[in-house]
């Protein structure tokens, strides 16, 4: 909890920036840099008050729920230093090939039973290309969406051909996750097997195909507050529609296994700053929520979150969906 009073000038400037956003304006880079640099333990309550108003102004009280299923697990040749599925590291993450139709339909039935209507198919490989694998994937999306009860999302790695993006759209994919992860300047410190530019190219193909872009990042990688500020503005520039904020859950065997997790107030401060910079976007809190936020998970909505990943994550467990649904009901929010 905040233990120091906010000085009048800081309080007035936060209110000024918030009202600018509430009136339809966007923060400048200088304004965003100032906001991100505020000390969370001092300004958190001011930021939460205004971030909640911005969320309500642009997103209402609906909270968009989504779930994921790992359709191909482990053995990825990329060296992302946070990832349990990288073949570069010795972790206990499961490995399996492409799942069959029955497993996919079971996953779809599970999310539908909890009134979750968006299911993301996620695969641990670097890129989706033209060929027989793309043919199989497109068929899986058609199977997933044929009864109209589940919205097909995907996270299948990089896309370097416009035709691939177009085919995924034709197969029923409405939203595709491809995170920028962190700032352009910090990115080489967490991945060397592909570039930040590769990720931006993927987003460009998705936008051209008319697929909604889900792109965010991870906090707690060792990045600075300035890196978070840069990420928020980069996401605005590439036109992200959905912005997932993940908090690092250090996995034994990865290079970041001993990384110090950010404090809960720091996480909430980051979510609030993202809401100021990205007022129109759906901000979804995803991986690492439970282990990092613990008893203040419900505060993410006061901080401006408007979406929630429910059910288990790709390689780590989450709490039961029923608990998240009850949390939303207790807050007077509507899961959709």
ABEGO torsion letter per residue (X at the ends): XBABBBBAAAAAAAAAAAAAAAAGBBBBAAAAAAAAABBAAAAAAAAAAAAAAAAAAAAEABBBBBBBBBABBEGBABABAABAABAABBBABBBBBBBBAAAAAAAAAAAAAAGBABBBBBBBBABBBBEAAAAAAAAAAAAAAAAGABBBBBBAEBBABAAAAAAAAAAGBABBBBBAGBBAAAAAAABAABBAAAAAAAAAAAAAAGBBBBBBBBBGAGBBAAAAAAAAAAAAAAGBABBBBBBBBBBBGBAAAABBBBBAAAAAAAAAAAAAABAABBBBBBBGAAAAAEAAAAAAAAAGBABBBBEBBAABBBBBAAAAAAAAAAAGBBBX
